[in-house]
């Protein structure tokens, strides 16, 4: 399966294992265990409502193109109408991995951007590599593996690490208008969703309406051999993953 089909134009099937994180840090989900977290985190605070490039939508972790590979996809900046959005070159986008079970990152992927907007932007992906700092304090790592490319293009090699960074359809499904009728205090202060559409409600509509279907998000998709993320080769080896965006 071509790498870019992981995040195809509309309704990709990415929900087998999903973890969502907030602007700095929230939780951790371990692959290979019974308990998993299913959630989403679009526009969860006033700060990211005003700064959508700093908003983490979802982090997806799912099997790769072969049994020995794993894919991690971080989405941000949804909803986007059209094809003009860019990543923020002043932000550090990270996916963090714990493979020892102590909820502290053992490996990180760090993604930075520079130059222009849209397809003119270039990205650099560092990792997986041990972080120089853990927790909420972060610094850009200057050693170790790095892949560079232009937004909208795939770089790397199929036996090793492959990366796609760019605009893709947001795979999350929600009847957002009805959500704000259920929880009106979460309604945004401006824009079309600030206006109440329908009476107060206690449940979603049936059939539901996929409000995000016409919209895109910005995606960072990384596929690599899963052995690069594990601390041992045992059948019970597992890891947890979460993501952060910081200045």
VMD Tcl script that draws the C-alpha trace (Angstrom):
set ca {
  {0.00 0.00 0.00}
  {1.50 3.38 -0.94}
  {2.60 5.37 2.10}
  {0.51 8.43 1.23}
  {-2.67 6.33 1.15}
  {-2.41 6.20 4.95}
  {-3.81 9.71 4.86}
  {-5.82 9.83 1.66}
  {-8.15 12.55 0.54}
  {-11.28 11.59 2.49}
  {-12.38 9.22 5.25}
  {-9.17 7.19 5.81}
  {-9.51 4.36 8.33}
  {-7.13 5.49 11.05}
  {-9.14 4.83 14.18}
  {-7.87 1.38 15.22}
  {-5.66 2.91 17.90}
  {-5.96 6.59 18.76}
  {-4.58 8.90 21.43}
  {-5.25 12.61 21.63}
  {-3.18 15.18 23.45}
  {-3.50 18.81 24.47}
  {-1.34 21.84 23.68}
  {1.44 20.86 26.07}
  {0.81 17.31 27.26}
  {-1.98 15.09 28.49}
  {-1.91 11.31 28.42}
  {-0.29 8.14 27.21}
  {-1.68 5.03 25.54}
  {0.19 1.75 25.28}
  {-0.05 -0.49 22.24}
  {-0.52 -4.15 23.00}
  {-2.53 -3.75 26.20}
  {-6.27 -4.06 26.77}
  {-6.93 -0.46 27.75}
  {-6.80 2.27 25.11}
  {-7.90 5.89 25.01}
  {-10.32 7.00 22.31}
  {-10.80 10.78 22.17}
  {-10.25 13.94 20.22}
  {-8.95 17.34 21.16}
  {-9.92 19.83 18.45}
  {-9.86 23.46 19.61}
  {-9.94 22.56 23.31}
  {-8.86 25.91 24.84}
  {-9.29 29.62 24.05}
  {-5.54 29.85 23.41}
  {-5.54 27.33 20.57}
  {-8.84 28.67 19.22}
  {-6.93 31.89 18.55}
  {-3.76 30.01 17.46}
  {-4.96 26.97 15.45}
  {-1.43 25.99 14.33}
  {-0.70 25.27 18.01}
  {-3.69 22.94 18.33}
  {-3.23 19.18 18.34}
  {-6.30 17.46 16.87}
  {-5.34 13.78 17.19}
  {-2.44 11.37 17.34}
  {-3.08 8.11 15.50}
  {-0.93 4.98 15.91}
  {-1.73 2.01 13.68}
  {-0.10 -0.92 11.81}
  {2.05 0.09 8.86}
  {2.28 -1.23 5.33}
  {3.70 -4.56 6.57}
  {3.54 -6.54 9.81}
  {6.91 -5.26 11.02}
  {6.13 -1.56 10.52}
  {4.18 1.05 12.50}
  {2.65 4.38 11.47}
  {2.19 7.48 13.63}
  {0.12 10.43 12.39}
  {-0.22 13.78 14.15}
  {-2.93 16.15 12.90}
  {-3.26 19.84 13.69}
  {-5.04 23.02 12.57}
  {-8.49 21.62 11.81}
  {-10.88 22.65 10.38}
  {-9.19 24.09 7.28}
  {-11.22 25.10 4.25}
  {-9.29 25.06 0.99}
  {-5.60 24.34 0.53}
  {-3.77 27.40 1.84}
  {-2.78 26.51 5.43}
  {0.81 26.37 6.63}
  {2.65 25.01 9.64}
  {4.03 27.55 12.11}
  {7.85 27.83 11.78}
  {8.01 29.14 15.36}
  {6.60 25.93 16.83}
  {8.22 22.60 17.67}
  {5.96 19.66 16.77}
  {6.83 16.44 18.62}
  {5.72 12.81 18.93}
  {7.06 11.22 22.11}
  {7.46 7.51 22.81}
  {7.73 5.67 26.13}
  {8.91 2.06 25.75}
  {9.72 1.31 29.41}
  {6.30 1.89 30.96}
  {7.19 4.83 33.22}
  {5.24 7.52 31.30}
  {8.48 9.39 30.50}
  {9.59 9.71 26.89}
  {12.49 7.47 25.86}
  {12.43 8.51 22.20}
  {11.15 11.56 20.34}
  {10.39 12.70 16.81}
  {10.86 16.44 16.38}
  {9.43 18.30 13.39}
  {10.34 21.89 12.49}
  {9.49 24.13 9.52}
  {11.09 26.99 7.63}
  {10.71 29.02 4.48}
  {7.56 30.26 2.79}
  {3.98 29.06 3.09}
  {1.98 26.07 1.92}
  {3.86 23.91 -0.58}
  {6.84 26.28 -0.39}
  {7.52 25.32 3.22}
  {10.29 22.87 4.05}
  {10.23 20.48 6.99}
  {12.85 18.62 9.00}
  {12.03 15.45 10.95}
  {14.52 14.33 13.59}
  {14.31 10.93 15.25}
  {13.52 8.55 16.62}
  {16.19 9.61 19.09}
  {16.60 9.87 22.86}
  {15.58 13.36 24.02}
  {18.08 15.70 25.63}
  {15.29 16.91 27.96}
  {12.07 15.24 29.12}
  {8.71 16.51 30.32}
  {7.46 20.01 29.52}
  {10.94 21.44 28.88}
  {12.14 20.75 25.33}
  {15.02 21.67 23.10}
  {15.68 20.87 19.44}
  {18.08 17.95 19.04}
  {21.00 18.65 16.72}
  {22.35 15.09 16.34}
  {20.95 11.81 15.07}
  {18.86 10.87 12.02}
  {17.10 13.65 10.11}
  {14.86 13.70 7.04}
  {14.08 16.90 5.16}
  {11.56 17.65 2.45}
  {9.00 20.03 1.04}
  {5.48 20.14 2.46}
  {3.15 17.96 0.38}
  {5.86 15.40 -0.48}
  {7.03 12.07 0.91}
  {10.69 11.54 1.85}
  {12.68 8.58 3.16}
  {12.76 4.94 2.11}
  {10.23 2.13 2.40}
  {12.58 -0.23 4.28}
  {13.48 2.52 6.76}
  {11.64 5.67 7.83}
  {9.18 7.40 5.51}
  {7.57 10.76 6.20}
  {4.71 12.67 4.63}
  {3.88 16.19 5.83}
  {1.05 18.24 4.39}
  {-2.66 18.83 3.96}
  {-5.05 15.88 4.34}
  {-8.74 15.35 5.07}
  {-9.52 15.37 8.79}
  {-10.56 11.76 9.61}
  {-12.28 12.69 12.87}
  {-16.10 12.50 12.78}
  {-18.35 14.73 14.91}
  {-21.72 16.46 14.64}
  {-20.22 19.71 15.92}
  {-23.37 21.82 15.68}
  {-25.23 19.37 17.89}
  {-22.27 19.11 20.25}
  {-22.59 22.82 21.01}
  {-26.31 22.37 21.60}
  {-25.44 19.69 24.18}
  {-22.59 21.65 25.81}
  {-23.30 25.30 24.98}
  {-20.51 26.71 27.16}
  {-17.98 25.22 24.69}
  {-19.47 27.19 21.79}
  {-16.84 29.51 20.21}
  {-17.19 33.24 20.75}
  {-17.02 34.08 17.04}
  {-17.59 32.58 13.62}
  {-20.58 30.62 12.26}
  {-20.54 28.11 15.15}
  {-21.01 30.91 17.68}
  {-24.68 31.08 16.60}
  {-27.00 28.51 18.15}
  {-28.39 26.09 15.56}
  {-31.37 24.33 17.06}
  {-32.72 23.87 20.60}
  {-30.67 22.72 23.62}
  {-30.05 18.97 23.46}
  {-28.92 16.05 25.60}
  {-27.77 13.65 22.84}
  {-26.49 13.56 19.27}
  {-28.78 13.39 16.26}
  {-29.54 10.13 14.47}
  {-28.42 9.85 11.78}
  {-25.47 12.01 12.71}
  {-23.93 14.72 10.56}
  {-20.19 14.64 9.88}
  {-19.48 18.34 10.27}
  {-15.74 17.94 9.48}
  {-16.21 15.99 6.24}
  {-15.57 18.98 3.93}
  {-12.56 20.14 5.92}
  {-8.84 19.40 5.97}
  {-6.16 19.30 8.62}
  {-2.38 19.56 8.54}
  {-0.79 16.13 9.01}
  {2.62 14.77 9.99}
  {2.74 11.07 9.06}
  {5.72 8.85 9.95}
  {6.10 5.14 9.14}
  {9.08 3.07 10.26}
  {10.05 -0.41 11.50}
  {8.38 -0.84 14.87}
  {11.56 -2.43 16.23}
  {13.03 1.10 16.28}
  {10.48 2.11 18.91}
  {10.70 -0.94 21.21}
  {13.11 -1.51 24.07}
  {13.26 -5.30 23.51}
  {12.27 -7.97 20.99}
  {9.91 -9.89 23.26}
  {6.41 -10.79 22.11}
  {4.98 -8.64 24.91}
  {7.01 -5.54 23.99}
  {4.90 -2.42 23.76}
  {5.16 1.35 23.74}
  {3.06 4.41 24.49}
  {2.89 7.55 22.36}
  {1.74 11.13 22.83}
  {2.35 14.43 21.12}
  {3.15 18.03 22.03}
  {3.43 21.39 20.32}
  {5.56 24.04 22.00}
  {7.32 27.32 21.38}
}
mol new
graphics top color blue
foreach p $ca { graphics top sphere $p radius 0.5 }
foreach p [lrange $ca 0 end-1] q [lrange $ca 1 end] { graphics top cylinder $p $q radius 0.2 }
display resetview
